[in-house]
Amino acid sequence: MKWYYNVSTNTIWTSIDYGEVEADTYDEAIDKAKEKITNDLDNINAALKHCDNTKNMDVGIDLSQLIVKPVKSVNE
Protein backbone atom coordinates (compact mmCIF):
# COMPACT_ATOMS: atom_id res chain seq x y z
CA MET A 1 0.00 0.00 0.00
CA LYS A 2 1.25 3.48 -0.81
CA TRP A 3 1.31 6.16 1.86
CA TYR A 4 1.73 9.91 1.37
CA TYR A 5 3.76 11.84 3.91
CA ASN A 6 4.55 15.47 4.55
CA VAL A 7 6.04 17.56 7.30
CA SER A 8 3.85 20.53 8.02
CA THR A 9 6.34 23.31 8.76
CA ASN A 10 4.52 26.11 6.89
CA THR A 11 7.67 28.25 6.86
CA ILE A 12 10.26 26.56 4.64
CA TRP A 13 9.40 24.14 1.85
CA THR A 14 11.83 21.62 0.44
CA SER A 15 11.64 18.70 -1.93
CA ILE A 16 12.35 16.30 0.95
CA ASP A 17 9.52 17.15 3.32
CA TYR A 18 6.89 15.25 1.34
CA GLY A 19 6.61 12.11 -0.75
CA GLU A 20 5.36 8.54 -0.82
CA VAL A 21 6.48 5.29 0.77
CA GLU A 22 5.34 1.71 0.33
CA ALA A 23 4.28 0.05 3.60
CA ASP A 24 1.80 -2.50 4.91
CA THR A 25 0.78 -0.57 8.04
CA TYR A 26 0.49 2.99 9.26
CA ASP A 27 3.32 2.50 11.77
CA GLU A 28 5.59 1.05 9.10
CA ALA A 29 4.78 4.01 6.84
CA ILE A 30 5.75 6.44 9.60
CA ASP A 31 9.06 4.63 10.16
CA LYS A 32 9.85 4.54 6.44
CA ALA A 33 8.94 8.20 5.95
CA LYS A 34 11.14 9.25 8.88
CA GLU A 35 14.00 7.14 7.56
CA LYS A 36 13.69 8.62 4.06
CA ILE A 37 13.51 12.20 5.32
CA THR A 38 16.45 11.66 7.69
CA ASN A 39 18.61 10.10 4.95
CA ASP A 40 17.78 12.89 2.52
CA LEU A 41 18.52 15.50 5.18
CA ASP A 42 21.88 13.87 5.97
CA ASN A 43 22.78 14.03 2.27
CA ILE A 44 21.83 17.70 2.07
CA ASN A 45 23.84 18.59 5.16
CA ALA A 46 26.86 16.65 3.86
CA ALA A 47 26.67 18.57 0.59
CA LEU A 48 26.42 21.90 2.42
CA LYS A 49 29.59 21.14 4.40
CA HIS A 50 31.59 20.60 1.20
CA CYS A 51 31.00 24.09 -0.23
CA ASP A 52 32.94 27.08 1.08
CA ASN A 53 29.93 29.41 1.08
CA THR A 54 27.66 26.92 2.95
CA LYS A 55 30.12 25.00 5.18
CA ASN A 56 28.69 26.53 8.40
CA MET A 57 25.06 25.90 7.42
CA ASP A 58 22.80 22.96 8.06
CA VAL A 59 19.15 22.06 7.69
CA GLY A 60 16.99 20.50 10.39
CA ILE A 61 13.43 19.25 10.53
CA ASP A 62 10.88 18.62 13.27
CA LEU A 63 9.64 15.11 12.58
CA SER A 64 6.96 15.46 15.26
CA GLN A 65 5.04 17.42 12.59
CA LEU A 66 5.01 14.39 10.23
CA ILE A 67 1.65 13.56 8.69
CA VAL A 68 1.09 10.18 6.99
CA LYS A 69 -2.07 9.21 5.06
CA PRO A 70 -2.95 6.44 2.63
CA VAL A 71 -2.49 7.72 -0.93
CA LYS A 72 -6.11 6.85 -1.72
CA SER A 73 -7.42 9.29 0.93
CA VAL A 74 -5.13 12.07 -0.34
CA ASN A 75 -6.54 11.78 -3.87
CA GLU A 76 -10.20 11.72 -2.84
N, CA, C and O atoms as a GROMACS GRO file, in nm:
protein
  304
    1MET      N    1   0.085  -0.118   0.000
    1MET     CA    2   0.000   0.000   0.000
    1MET      C    3   0.089   0.124   0.000
    1MET      O    4   0.192   0.128   0.068
    2LYS      N    5   0.050   0.224  -0.077
    2LYS     CA    6   0.125   0.348  -0.081
    2LYS      C    7   0.070   0.446   0.023
    2LYS      O    8  -0.050   0.458   0.044
    3TRP      N    9   0.164   0.516   0.086
    3TRP     CA   10   0.132   0.616   0.186
    3TRP      C   11   0.196   0.749   0.147
    3TRP      O   12   0.312   0.752   0.105
    4TYR      N   13   0.122   0.857   0.161
    4TYR     CA   14   0.173   0.991   0.137
    4TYR      C   15   0.219   1.049   0.270
    4TYR      O   16   0.152   1.030   0.372
    5TYR      N   17   0.331   1.118   0.269
    5TYR     CA   18   0.376   1.184   0.391
    5TYR      C   19   0.415   1.328   0.362
    5TYR      O   20   0.454   1.361   0.250
    6ASN      N   21   0.403   1.411   0.462
    6ASN     CA   22   0.455   1.547   0.455
    6ASN      C   23   0.481   1.598   0.596
    6ASN      O   24   0.420   1.554   0.693
    7VAL      N   25   0.572   1.691   0.603
    7VAL     CA   26   0.604   1.756   0.730
    7VAL      C   27   0.550   1.897   0.720
    7VAL      O   28   0.591   1.975   0.635
    8SER      N   29   0.457   1.927   0.807
    8SER     CA   30   0.385   2.053   0.802
    8SER      C   31   0.460   2.162   0.878
    8SER      O   32   0.431   2.190   0.994
    9THR      N   33   0.558   2.223   0.811
    9THR     CA   34   0.634   2.331   0.876
    9THR      C   35   0.573   2.468   0.849
    9THR      O   36   0.578   2.556   0.935
   10ASN      N   37   0.517   2.486   0.730
   10ASN     CA   38   0.452   2.610   0.689
   10ASN      C   39   0.545   2.732   0.685
   10ASN      O   40   0.497   2.844   0.671
   11THR      N   41   0.676   2.711   0.696
   11THR     CA   42   0.767   2.824   0.686
   11THR      C   43   0.874   2.806   0.580
   11THR      O   44   0.907   2.900   0.508
   12ILE      N   45   0.928   2.686   0.567
   12ILE     CA   46   1.026   2.656   0.464
   12ILE      C   47   0.983   2.528   0.395
   12ILE      O   48   0.951   2.428   0.460
   13TRP      N   49   0.982   2.532   0.261
   13TRP     CA   50   0.940   2.414   0.185
   13TRP      C   51   1.062   2.358   0.113
   13TRP      O   52   1.142   2.433   0.056
   14THR      N   53   1.074   2.228   0.115
   14THR     CA   54   1.183   2.162   0.044
   14THR      C   55   1.126   2.043  -0.034
   14THR      O   56   1.010   2.006  -0.017
   15SER      N   57   1.208   1.987  -0.118
   15SER     CA   58   1.164   1.870  -0.193
   15SER      C   59   1.172   1.742  -0.110
   15SER      O   60   1.133   1.636  -0.158
   16ILE      N   61   1.224   1.751   0.013
   16ILE     CA   62   1.236   1.630   0.095
   16ILE      C   63   1.130   1.621   0.204
   16ILE      O   64   1.124   1.519   0.273
   17ASP      N   65   1.048   1.722   0.221
   17ASP     CA   66   0.952   1.715   0.332
   17ASP      C   67   0.815   1.659   0.291
   17ASP      O   68   0.717   1.676   0.363
   18TYR      N   69   0.811   1.593   0.176
   18TYR     CA   70   0.689   1.525   0.134
   18TYR      C   71   0.726   1.414   0.036
   18TYR      O   72   0.834   1.415  -0.023
   19GLY      N   73   0.636   1.319   0.020
   19GLY     CA   74   0.661   1.211  -0.075
   19GLY      C   75   0.572   1.092  -0.047
   19GLY      O   76   0.470   1.103   0.022
   20GLU      N   77   0.611   0.978  -0.100
   20GLU     CA   78   0.536   0.854  -0.082
   20GLU      C   79   0.630   0.742  -0.040
   20GLU      O   80   0.746   0.738  -0.080
   21VAL      N   81   0.578   0.651   0.040
   21VAL     CA   82   0.649   0.529   0.078
   21VAL      C   83   0.554   0.412   0.060
   21VAL      O   84   0.432   0.428   0.062
   22GLU      N   85   0.611   0.296   0.043
   22GLU     CA   86   0.534   0.171   0.033
   22GLU      C   87   0.544   0.101   0.168
   22GLU      O   88   0.655   0.075   0.216
   23ALA      N   89   0.429   0.071   0.229
   23ALA     CA   90   0.428   0.005   0.360
   23ALA      C   91   0.296  -0.069   0.378
   23ALA      O   92   0.195  -0.035   0.317
   24ASP      N   93   0.300  -0.171   0.463
   24ASP     CA   94   0.180  -0.250   0.491
   24ASP      C   95   0.093  -0.190   0.600
   24ASP      O   96  -0.029  -0.211   0.601
   25THR      N   97   0.153  -0.115   0.692
   25THR     CA   98   0.078  -0.057   0.804
   25THR      C   99   0.112   0.090   0.820
   25THR      O  100   0.210   0.140   0.766
   26TYR      N  101   0.028   0.158   0.895
   26TYR     CA  102   0.049   0.300   0.926
   26TYR      C  103   0.181   0.319   0.999
   26TYR      O  104   0.259   0.408   0.964
   27ASP      N  105   0.209   0.237   1.100
   27ASP     CA  106   0.332   0.250   1.177
   27ASP      C  107   0.455   0.227   1.090
   27ASP      O  108   0.555   0.298   1.104
   28GLU      N  109   0.448   0.130   1.001
   28GLU     CA  110   0.559   0.105   0.910
   28GLU      C  111   0.578   0.224   0.816
   28GLU      O  112   0.692   0.262   0.786
   29ALA      N  113   0.470   0.284   0.772
   29ALA     CA  114   0.478   0.401   0.684
   29ALA      C  115   0.545   0.517   0.756
   29ALA      O  116   0.627   0.588   0.698
   30ILE      N  117   0.511   0.538   0.882
   30ILE     CA  118   0.576   0.644   0.960
   30ILE      C  119   0.726   0.619   0.969
   30ILE      O  120   0.806   0.709   0.945
   31ASP      N  121   0.763   0.497   1.003
   31ASP     CA  122   0.906   0.463   1.016
   31ASP      C  123   0.979   0.484   0.884
   31ASP      O  124   1.088   0.540   0.883
   32LYS      N  125   0.920   0.440   0.774
   32LYS     CA  126   0.985   0.454   0.644
   32LYS      C  127   0.994   0.600   0.602
   32LYS      O  128   1.096   0.642   0.545
   33ALA      N  129   0.892   0.678   0.629
   33ALA     CA  130   0.894   0.820   0.594
   33ALA      C  131   1.002   0.892   0.675
   33ALA      O  132   1.078   0.972   0.620
   34LYS      N  133   1.010   0.863   0.804
   34LYS     CA  134   1.114   0.925   0.888
   34LYS      C  135   1.253   0.887   0.841
   34LYS      O  136   1.343   0.970   0.837
   35GLU      N  137   1.270   0.760   0.804
   35GLU     CA  138   1.400   0.714   0.756
   35GLU      C  139   1.438   0.784   0.625
   35GLU      O  140   1.552   0.826   0.608
   36LYS      N  141   1.342   0.796   0.534
   36LYS     CA  142   1.369   0.862   0.406
   36LYS      C  143   1.404   1.009   0.426
   36LYS      O  144   1.501   1.058   0.370
   37ILE      N  145   1.326   1.078   0.507
   37ILE     CA  146   1.351   1.220   0.532
   37ILE      C  147   1.488   1.238   0.599
   37ILE      O  148   1.564   1.325   0.560
   38THR      N  149   1.518   1.156   0.698
   38THR     CA  150   1.645   1.166   0.769
   38THR      C  151   1.763   1.140   0.675
   38THR      O  152   1.862   1.213   0.679
   39ASN      N  153   1.753   1.038   0.591
   39ASN     CA  154   1.861   1.010   0.495
   39ASN      C  155   1.880   1.124   0.397
   39ASN      O  156   1.993   1.164   0.369
   40ASP      N  157   1.770   1.177   0.344
   40ASP     CA  158   1.778   1.289   0.252
   40ASP      C  159   1.840   1.412   0.319
   40ASP      O  160   1.921   1.482   0.260
   41LEU      N  161   1.800   1.436   0.443
   41LEU     CA  162   1.852   1.550   0.518
   41LEU      C  163   2.002   1.533   0.545
   41LEU      O  164   2.077   1.630   0.535
   42ASP      N  165   2.045   1.413   0.578
   42ASP     CA  166   2.188   1.387   0.597
   42ASP      C  167   2.266   1.416   0.470
   42ASP      O  168   2.375   1.473   0.475
   43ASN      N  169   2.211   1.376   0.355
   43ASN     CA  170   2.278   1.403   0.227
   43ASN      C  171   2.287   1.552   0.198
   43ASN      O  172   2.390   1.600   0.151
   44ILE      N  173   2.182   1.625   0.227
   44ILE     CA  174   2.183   1.770   0.206
   44ILE      C  175   2.287   1.836   0.296
   44ILE      O  176   2.366   1.918   0.250
   45ASN      N  177   2.289   1.798   0.424
   45ASN     CA  178   2.384   1.859   0.516
   45ASN      C  179   2.528   1.824   0.480
   45ASN      O  180   2.618   1.906   0.498
   46ALA      N  181   2.551   1.703   0.431
   46ALA     CA  182   2.686   1.665   0.386
   46ALA      C  183   2.728   1.751   0.267
   46ALA      O  184   2.842   1.795   0.260
   47ALA      N  185   2.636   1.773   0.175
   47ALA     CA  186   2.667   1.857   0.059
   47ALA      C  187   2.696   2.001   0.101
   47ALA      O  188   2.786   2.064   0.047
   48LEU      N  189   2.619   2.053   0.195
   48LEU     CA  190   2.642   2.190   0.242
   48LEU      C  191   2.781   2.206   0.303
   48LEU      O  192   2.844   2.310   0.286
   49LYS      N  193   2.829   2.106   0.373
   49LYS     CA  194   2.959   2.114   0.440
   49LYS      C  195   3.075   2.113   0.342
   49LYS      O  196   3.186   2.152   0.378
   50HIS      N  197   3.052   2.069   0.218
   50HIS     CA  198   3.159   2.060   0.120
   50HIS      C  199   3.175   2.186   0.035
   50HIS      O  200   3.265   2.192  -0.049
   51CYS      N  201   3.091   2.284   0.054
   51CYS     CA  202   3.100   2.409  -0.023
   51CYS      C  203   3.146   2.521   0.069
   51CYS      O  204   3.096   2.534   0.181
   52ASP      N  205   3.240   2.601   0.024
   52ASP     CA  206   3.294   2.708   0.108
   52ASP      C  207   3.187   2.805   0.157
   52ASP      O  208   3.189   2.847   0.273
   53ASN      N  209   3.093   2.841   0.069
   53ASN     CA  210   2.993   2.941   0.108
   53ASN      C  211   2.879   2.885   0.192
   53ASN      O  212   2.795   2.961   0.239
   54THR      N  213   2.873   2.751   0.213
   54THR     CA  214   2.766   2.692   0.295
   54THR      C  215   2.821   2.600   0.405
   54THR      O  216   2.743   2.531   0.471
   55LYS      N  217   2.954   2.598   0.426
   55LYS     CA  218   3.012   2.500   0.518
   55LYS      C  219   2.966   2.516   0.662
   55LYS      O  220   2.974   2.420   0.739
   56ASN      N  221   2.918   2.633   0.703
   56ASN     CA  222   2.870   2.653   0.840
   56ASN      C  223   2.717   2.644   0.850
   56ASN      O  224   2.660   2.677   0.954
   57MET      N  225   2.652   2.600   0.743
   57MET     CA  226   2.506   2.590   0.742
   57MET      C  227   2.462   2.445   0.756
   57MET      O  228   2.536   2.352   0.721
   58ASP      N  229   2.343   2.427   0.807
   58ASP     CA  230   2.280   2.296   0.806
   58ASP      C  231   2.130   2.313   0.806
   58ASP      O  232   2.078   2.421   0.833
   59VAL      N  233   2.061   2.205   0.776
   59VAL     CA  234   1.915   2.206   0.769
   59VAL      C  235   1.864   2.105   0.870
   59VAL      O  236   1.918   1.994   0.880
   60GLY      N  237   1.761   2.141   0.944
   60GLY     CA  238   1.699   2.050   1.039
   60GLY      C  239   1.550   2.041   1.011
   60GLY      O  240   1.494   2.119   0.935
   61ILE      N  241   1.487   1.944   1.075
   61ILE     CA  242   1.343   1.926   1.053
   61ILE      C  243   1.281   1.868   1.180
   61ILE      O  244   1.342   1.786   1.248
   62ASP      N  245   1.162   1.910   1.210
   62ASP     CA  246   1.088   1.862   1.327
   62ASP      C  247   0.997   1.749   1.284
   62ASP      O  248   0.887   1.773   1.234
   63LEU      N  249   1.043   1.625   1.303
   63LEU     CA  250   0.964   1.511   1.258
   63LEU      C  251   0.838   1.487   1.342
   63LEU      O  252   0.758   1.400   1.308
   64SER      N  253   0.820   1.560   1.450
   64SER     CA  254   0.696   1.546   1.526
   64SER      C  255   0.578   1.606   1.448
   64SER      O  256   0.462   1.582   1.482
   65GLN      N  257   0.608   1.683   1.344
   65GLN     CA  258   0.504   1.742   1.259
   65GLN      C  259   0.470   1.654   1.138
   65GLN      O  260   0.397   1.697   1.049
   66LEU      N  261   0.523   1.530   1.135
   66LEU     CA  262   0.501   1.439   1.023
   66LEU      C  263   0.355   1.394   1.015
   66LEU      O  264   0.295   1.354   1.115
   67ILE      N  265   0.301   1.401   0.896
   67ILE     CA  266   0.165   1.356   0.869
   67ILE      C  267   0.174   1.244   0.765
   67ILE      O  268   0.240   1.260   0.662
   68VAL      N  269   0.108   1.132   0.791
   68VAL     CA  270   0.109   1.018   0.699
   68VAL      C  271  -0.036   0.976   0.674
   68VAL      O  272  -0.114   0.956   0.767
   69LYS      N  273  -0.072   0.963   0.544
   69LYS     CA  274  -0.207   0.921   0.506
   69LYS      C  275  -0.198   0.822   0.389
   69LYS      O  276  -0.106   0.830   0.308
   70PRO      N  277  -0.292   0.731   0.382
   70PRO     CA  278  -0.295   0.644   0.263
   70PRO      C  279  -0.312   0.729   0.137
   70PRO      O  280  -0.389   0.826   0.138
   71VAL      N  281  -0.242   0.694   0.031
   71VAL     CA  282  -0.249   0.772  -0.093
   71VAL      C  283  -0.393   0.785  -0.141
   71VAL      O  284  -0.432   0.891  -0.190
   72LYS      N  285  -0.472   0.680  -0.128
   72LYS     CA  286  -0.611   0.685  -0.172
   72LYS      C  287  -0.686   0.800  -0.107
   72LYS      O  288  -0.763   0.868  -0.175
   73SER      N  289  -0.668   0.823   0.024
   73SER     CA  290  -0.742   0.928   0.093
   73SER      C  291  -0.692   1.067   0.053
   73SER      O  292  -0.767   1.164   0.064
   74VAL      N  293  -0.567   1.078   0.009
   74VAL     CA  294  -0.513   1.207  -0.034
   74VAL      C  295  -0.574   1.248  -0.167
   74VAL      O  296  -0.597   1.367  -0.192
   75ASN      N  297  -0.600   1.150  -0.253
   75ASN     CA  298  -0.654   1.178  -0.387
   75ASN      C  299  -0.805   1.190  -0.392
   75ASN      O  300  -0.859   1.226  -0.496
   76GLU      N  301  -0.874   1.163  -0.285
   76GLU     CA  302  -1.020   1.172  -0.284
   76GLU      C  303  -1.068   1.311  -0.258
   76GLU      O  304  -1.188   1.336  -0.254
   0.00000   0.00000   0.00000
